[in-house]
């Protein structure tokens, strides 16, 4: 007996921004390349979310989780679609994806805090990130000994433990 898998296609309205989860690593890679990203080392175990404007993929975010911590692996929006709220929608979706996978803190690595600060991310040391994300493939690839004055990248953390909690 053969089982037939039918892919469900969602209808997206022209000009509407929609964020959807995908397991298609080829699509994720294509979007990242379109956004100017270099060579990526994507893991099928991570969660990838794609932003669409109508039917056109215009951005992507990846989230890697380990026990009670999540890490934004990549966050990219195509040049032509920047400054339209797509990055904000992707960060919100990454936050929700990490929280539903048990994360209480969401981490990110970036050259500076200019963009992430608007979402409440706070600067931490790379050592703190590596300790929290011990065993994660991205954190394991960070340099073993990072000086405190390193300008290559900085680590950031956002407390998401209260996400979804209803307070009265």
N, C-alpha and C positions, 0 to 999 in steps of 0.2 A: 504494500500500500504506500503510495507516495503522498507526501504532504506538500501542499502548495502554499507558499508564503506570498501574501499579497501586501504590497507596500501601500500604506495609507498616505495620501497626499493632502496636506492641509491647504486650504484656500487662504491666500493672503491678499489683502486689499492693496492696490497700488498706492505707494507713498506711505503706507502704514509700517511702523517698525514692530517687528515681532522677533522674539528670542526663543529659539528651540534647541533642545538637546540633540546631539548627534553622536553616532558611533562611527561615522564615516571619516576615517583619518585622512583619506585622500582629499576630501572636501576641506577639512580643517587645514591641511597643508597648503592647498591651493589658495584659500583665503589669506592665510598668513603671508604667502609669497606675494599675493596681490597687494597686501598692505606694506610690503617692503621688508618683511621679516626674512632673516637668513635661514640657514639650514636648521631644521627643528628635529628634536629627538622626542617624538610623541609616543606616549604609552597608551595602549588600549584600556588599561585599568583606570585611567583618569577620566574625568567628566569634561566634555567639551560642549560649549554652547555657541550657537551661531546666530548672529543678528541678521535679519533680512529687512530690506526695504522693498516692499512688494515681494516679488519672487527672486530678487537679486541679493545674494549674500554680500554683506558689507562690513562684517566684523566678526571677531571670534574671541572667546575667552576659554581658558582651560583651568580646571581646578583639580589639584591633587590633595587627597586627604590621608591622614595617618592618625589613627585613634581619635583624639579629640581636637585635632588641628587641621586646618586647610591652608593651601598655598595657591595663590593665583600664579599659574605657570606662564601664561601669555595673555596679553590683552592688546588687541590690535583692531583698528578701524581703518578702512580705506581712506586715503587722503581726501578724495572728493566728498566723502560723507562725514567728515569730522565737524565738530561744533553743532551737532544736531541732536544731542542727547543719547546717541548710540552707546558711547562709552559708559555713561551713567546707567543705561539699561543693562549693559553687560556686567558691570560691577554689582548691580542689584541682583542679577540672576546668579552670579558667582557666589554672592553672599548667601542666597537662599539654597543653592546647591550644596555648599559646604555645610550649612547648618542642618539640612536634612540628612546629611551623611554623618552627623554626630559631632561636627566641629564646634568648638566653643570660642575659638580664636581663628581669625583669617589673616594670613600673612601675605606679603607681597615683596618683590624685589624690584627696585627701580633706580634710575640714576639720581633722582632727587624726589622730594616730597611735594612738588608743586601740584601735581594732579591728584595724588592720593589723599592729601590733607583735607580736601573738600568733602570726603566721605568719612572722615573721622580717624583715618589711619594715623598712628603715631610712630615716630622713628624708634627703632630698637637696634641692638648690635647684631651683627651677623652671627655671633656666637649664640645669642639667645634664639635666633631663628633656627640654627642648626640643632640646638638642643631640643626645641619644641617639635621640629620636623624630622627627628632622628629616624632613619630608615627610608625616608622619602628620596626618590631618585634625584630630584632637583637639588635638595639640600645636600645630598651626598657629593654632588659635583662641585660644590662651592670649595674654594681653597681651604686647606686644613688650617693654616695659620694666617689670619687676616689682621692686618694692623688696623688700629682704630682710626687712622687717617686715610684709609683707602678711599679713593675717589671713583673706583670702577662701578660699584653698586652699593646701594644702601638697603637695609631691611626695614619693613614696616609691619605693624600689627594693628588689628581692629578686633575689639571684643564683640563677638556676636552671640554670646551666651544668652542674652535676653531676647533675641529675635524670636518672634512668634509668641511671646508671652503676653497675655492679656492682663493689664493692670487696671484697677478701678480706683 
